[in-house]
Amino acid sequence: MIETALIDITPTEHSARVASHDLIGERIWLRVQGQLLVDYRATVRIERIFDNCLDLLMVPPHQLTDETFQHL
């Protein structure tokens, strides 16, 4: 869960904040020419508890499902 977030972006020609997918994060669409500088800082609270993450198997990227990629 994001507790606080601050994003500082250099001036752009156009920007819009749009709804996120599955209520995960926030998307910002930009139109800019030249260099774009972004500074993003956030404080998050992790609510998942794993007994032992080392028990999870590694999956090669080419075997990941479409549903998985949207969260990477």
OpenMM code with the backbone's topology and positions (N, CA, C; nanometers):
from openmm import Vec3, app, unit

residues = "MET ILE GLU THR ALA LEU ILE ASP ILE THR PRO THR GLU HIS SER ALA ARG VAL ALA SER HIS ASP LEU ILE GLY GLU ARG ILE TRP LEU ARG VAL GLN GLY GLN LEU LEU VAL ASP TYR ARG ALA THR VAL ARG ILE GLU ARG ILE PHE ASP ASN CYS LEU ASP LEU LEU MET VAL PRO PRO HIS GLN LEU THR ASP GLU THR PHE GLN HIS LEU".split()
positions = [
    Vec3(0.0846, -0.1157, 0.0000),
    Vec3(0.0000, 0.0000, 0.0000),
    Vec3(0.0903, 0.1235, 0.0000),
    Vec3(0.0624, 0.2186, -0.0877),
    Vec3(0.1387, 0.3431, -0.0922),
    Vec3(0.0837, 0.4363, 0.0138),
    Vec3(0.1682, 0.4735, 0.1086),
    Vec3(0.1253, 0.5637, 0.2157),
    Vec3(0.1453, 0.7100, 0.1758),
    Vec3(0.2592, 0.7399, 0.1131),
    Vec3(0.2827, 0.8753, 0.0621),
    Vec3(0.3555, 0.8640, -0.0711),
    Vec3(0.3303, 0.9593, -0.1597),
    Vec3(0.3983, 0.9597, -0.2890),
    Vec3(0.4156, 1.1036, -0.3362),
    Vec3(0.5303, 1.1301, -0.3949),
    Vec3(0.5602, 1.2615, -0.4508),
    Vec3(0.6263, 1.2397, -0.5854),
    Vec3(0.5713, 1.3039, -0.6886),
    Vec3(0.6314, 1.2946, -0.8208),
    Vec3(0.6534, 1.4359, -0.8728),
    Vec3(0.7747, 1.4602, -0.9194),
    Vec3(0.8120, 1.5903, -0.9744),
    Vec3(0.8580, 1.5661, -1.1178),
    Vec3(0.7902, 1.6302, -1.2142),
    Vec3(0.8174, 1.6092, -1.3559),
    Vec3(0.8459, 1.7434, -1.4209),
    Vec3(0.9455, 1.7467, -1.5104),
    Vec3(0.9731, 1.8701, -1.5839),
    Vec3(0.8493, 1.9056, -1.6671),
    Vec3(0.8330, 2.0325, -1.7014),
    Vec3(0.7148, 2.0739, -1.7789),
    Vec3(0.6994, 1.9918, -1.9079),
    Vec3(0.5744, 1.9577, -1.9406),
    Vec3(0.5444, 1.8775, -2.0585),
    Vec3(0.4408, 1.9481, -2.1446),
    Vec3(0.4309, 1.9066, -2.2715),
    Vec3(0.3302, 1.9626, -2.3611),
    Vec3(0.1907, 1.9221, -2.3159),
    Vec3(0.1781, 1.7981, -2.2740),
    Vec3(0.0475, 1.7453, -2.2320),
    Vec3(0.0712, 1.6355, -2.1295),
    Vec3(-0.0137, 1.6293, -2.0280),
    Vec3(-0.0069, 1.5192, -1.9324),
    Vec3(-0.1468, 1.4883, -1.8827),
    Vec3(-0.1695, 1.3627, -1.8500),
    Vec3(-0.2975, 1.3195, -1.7954),
    Vec3(-0.2753, 1.2012, -1.7038),
    Vec3(-0.3442, 1.2005, -1.5929),
    Vec3(-0.3408, 1.0864, -1.5020),
    Vec3(-0.4624, 1.0007, -1.5352),
    Vec3(-0.4374, 0.8706, -1.5489),
    Vec3(-0.5457, 0.7799, -1.5870),
    Vec3(-0.5571, 0.6683, -1.4843),
    Vec3(-0.6738, 0.6085, -1.4807),
    Vec3(-0.6992, 0.5016, -1.3842),
    Vec3(-0.6016, 0.3863, -1.4064),
    Vec3(-0.5636, 0.3250, -1.2976),
    Vec3(-0.4707, 0.2123, -1.3055),
    Vec3(-0.5468, 0.0830, -1.3308),
    Vec3(-0.4723, -0.0191, -1.3639),
    Vec3(-0.5307, -0.1508, -1.3861),
    Vec3(-0.5380, -0.2244, -1.2534),
    Vec3(-0.6517, -0.2786, -1.2203),
    Vec3(-0.6706, -0.3537, -1.0950),
    Vec3(-0.6358, -0.2712, -0.9712),
    Vec3(-0.6501, -0.1391, -0.9816),
    Vec3(-0.6234, -0.0486, -0.8690),
    Vec3(-0.4804, -0.0584, -0.8181),
    Vec3(-0.3866, -0.0922, -0.9076),
    Vec3(-0.2459, -0.1007, -0.8699),
    Vec3(-0.1742, 0.0189, -0.9291),
    Vec3(-0.1328, 0.1105, -0.8455),
    Vec3(-0.0569, 0.2266, -0.8903),
    Vec3(-0.1406, 0.3285, -0.9658),
    Vec3(-0.0719, 0.4155, -1.0373),
    Vec3(-0.1347, 0.5220, -1.1141),
    Vec3(-0.0553, 0.5398, -1.2424),
    Vec3(-0.1236, 0.5617, -1.3525),
    Vec3(-0.0563, 0.5821, -1.4798),
    Vec3(-0.0608, 0.7288, -1.5162),
    Vec3(0.0491, 0.7776, -1.5704),
    Vec3(0.0573, 0.9164, -1.6153),
    Vec3(0.1015, 0.9140, -1.7607),
    Vec3(0.0179, 0.9662, -1.8496),
    Vec3(0.0502, 0.9746, -1.9916),
    Vec3(0.1064, 1.1126, -2.0194),
    Vec3(0.2194, 1.1179, -2.0911),
    Vec3(0.2877, 1.2446, -2.1168),
    Vec3(0.3191, 1.2608, -2.2642),
    Vec3(0.3218, 1.3852, -2.3073),
    Vec3(0.3756, 1.4178, -2.4396),
    Vec3(0.4835, 1.5216, -2.4164),
    Vec3(0.6053, 1.4893, -2.4608),
    Vec3(0.7180, 1.5783, -2.4356),
    Vec3(0.8171, 1.5688, -2.5507),
    Vec3(0.8823, 1.6779, -2.5794),
    Vec3(0.9919, 1.6767, -2.6759),
    Vec3(1.1190, 1.7079, -2.5997),
    Vec3(1.2253, 1.6391, -2.6347),
    Vec3(1.3517, 1.6615, -2.5659),
    Vec3(1.3615, 1.5767, -2.4411),
    Vec3(1.4266, 1.6315, -2.3409),
    Vec3(1.4577, 1.5573, -2.2188),
    Vec3(1.3432, 1.5656, -2.1185),
    Vec3(1.3172, 1.4547, -2.0521),
    Vec3(1.2168, 1.4480, -1.9459),
    Vec3(1.2875, 1.4020, -1.8194),
    Vec3(1.2726, 1.4790, -1.7131),
    Vec3(1.3299, 1.4414, -1.5835),
    Vec3(1.2161, 1.4110, -1.4875),
    Vec3(1.2282, 1.2995, -1.4167),
    Vec3(1.1258, 1.2580, -1.3219),
    Vec3(1.1925, 1.2225, -1.1902),
    Vec3(1.1370, 1.2755, -1.0825),
    Vec3(1.1812, 1.2400, -0.9476),
    Vec3(1.0597, 1.1832, -0.8762),
    Vec3(1.0667, 1.0580, -0.8352),
    Vec3(0.9545, 0.9912, -0.7688),
    Vec3(1.0022, 0.9354, -0.6361),
    Vec3(0.9302, 0.9684, -0.5323),
    Vec3(0.9613, 0.9168, -0.3984),
    Vec3(0.8322, 0.8671, -0.3361),
    Vec3(0.8409, 0.7534, -0.2689),
    Vec3(0.7220, 0.6965, -0.2068),
    Vec3(0.7585, 0.6220, -0.0800),
    Vec3(0.6626, 0.6191, 0.0100),
    Vec3(0.6708, 0.5359, 0.1289),
    Vec3(0.5610, 0.4319, 0.1145),
    Vec3(0.5990, 0.3052, 0.1244),
    Vec3(0.5018, 0.1975, 0.1064),
    Vec3(0.4968, 0.1089, 0.2292),
    Vec3(0.3837, 0.0447, 0.2461),
    Vec3(0.3664, -0.0534, 0.3532),
    Vec3(0.3410, -0.1879, 0.2863),
    Vec3(0.4232, -0.2856, 0.3160),
    Vec3(0.4083, -0.4189, 0.2592),
    Vec3(0.3254, -0.5028, 0.3543),
    Vec3(0.2162, -0.5583, 0.3006),
    Vec3(0.1240, -0.6336, 0.3852),
    Vec3(0.1289, -0.7836, 0.3608),
    Vec3(0.2105, -0.8282, 0.2668),
    Vec3(0.2221, -0.9720, 0.2397),
    Vec3(0.3243, -1.0332, 0.3342),
    Vec3(0.2944, -1.1510, 0.3805),
    Vec3(0.3879, -1.2215, 0.4674),
    Vec3(0.4204, -1.3556, 0.4020),
    Vec3(0.5477, -1.3763, 0.3731),
    Vec3(0.5941, -1.5038, 0.3193),
    Vec3(0.6670, -1.5769, 0.4304),
    Vec3(0.6358, -1.7018, 0.4455),
    Vec3(0.7103, -1.7816, 0.5427),
    Vec3(0.8543, -1.8001, 0.4957),
    Vec3(0.8681, -1.8340, 0.3668),
    Vec3(1.0018, -1.8555, 0.3136),
    Vec3(0.9990, -1.8326, 0.1624),
    Vec3(1.0434, -1.7167, 0.1184),
    Vec3(1.0455, -1.6831, -0.0239),
    Vec3(1.1404, -1.7725, -0.1023),
    Vec3(1.2371, -1.8303, -0.0348),
    Vec3(1.3341, -1.9145, -0.1041),
    Vec3(1.2720, -2.0430, -0.1565),
    Vec3(1.1521, -2.0768, -0.1077),
    Vec3(1.0826, -2.1960, -0.1563),
    Vec3(1.0171, -2.1731, -0.2920),
    Vec3(1.0051, -2.0461, -0.3348),
    Vec3(0.9438, -2.0166, -0.4641),
    Vec3(1.0408, -2.0509, -0.5763),
    Vec3(0.9894, -2.1139, -0.6794),
    Vec3(1.0724, -2.1526, -0.7928),
    Vec3(1.0871, -2.0360, -0.8892),
    Vec3(1.2038, -2.0270, -0.9536),
    Vec3(1.2265, -1.9255, -1.0554),
    Vec3(1.1617, -1.9711, -1.1856),
    Vec3(1.0903, -1.8797, -1.2501),
    Vec3(1.0265, -1.9101, -1.3782),
    Vec3(1.0988, -1.8296, -1.4859),
    Vec3(1.1485, -1.8946, -1.5911),
    Vec3(1.2135, -1.8207, -1.6991),
    Vec3(1.1152, -1.7207, -1.7609),
    Vec3(1.1614, -1.6002, -1.7966),
    Vec3(1.0708, -1.4960, -1.8477),
    Vec3(0.9821, -1.5413, -1.9637),
    Vec3(1.0336, -1.6248, -2.0531),
    Vec3(0.9533, -1.6673, -2.1679),
    Vec3(0.8393, -1.7622, -2.1288),
    Vec3(0.8383, -1.8078, -2.0034),
    Vec3(0.7310, -1.8955, -1.9570),
    Vec3(0.6280, -1.8226, -1.8708),
    Vec3(0.6491, -1.6938, -1.8459),
    Vec3(0.5536, -1.6176, -1.7660),
    Vec3(0.4248, -1.5940, -1.8453),
    Vec3(0.3130, -1.5892, -1.7759),
    Vec3(0.1845, -1.5675, -1.8411),
    Vec3(0.1625, -1.4196, -1.8709),
    Vec3(0.0693, -1.3894, -1.9601),
    Vec3(0.0337, -1.2507, -1.9911),
    Vec3(-0.0109, -1.1762, -1.8657),
    Vec3(-0.0864, -1.2437, -1.7811),
    Vec3(-0.1359, -1.1799, -1.6592),
    Vec3(-0.0226, -1.1387, -1.5666),
    Vec3(0.0869, -1.2124, -1.5680),
    Vec3(0.2012, -1.1815, -1.4832),
    Vec3(0.2725, -1.0563, -1.5299),
    Vec3(0.2897, -1.0412, -1.6624),
    Vec3(0.3668, -0.9301, -1.7156),
    Vec3(0.3086, -0.7941, -1.6800),
    Vec3(0.1797, -0.7822, -1.6643),
    Vec3(0.1209, -0.6519, -1.6337),
    Vec3(0.1620, -0.6014, -1.4958),
    Vec3(0.2154, -0.6870, -1.4128),
    Vec3(0.2563, -0.6471, -1.2782),
    Vec3(0.4076, -0.6301, -1.2641),
    Vec3(0.4821, -0.6502, -1.3708),
    Vec3(0.6275, -0.6356, -1.3638),
    Vec3(0.6682, -0.4926, -1.3884),
] * unit.nanometer
topology = app.Topology()
chain = topology.addChain("A")
for resn in residues:
    res = topology.addResidue(resn, chain)
    for name in ("N", "CA", "C"):
        topology.addAtom(name, app.Element.getBySymbol(name[0]), res)
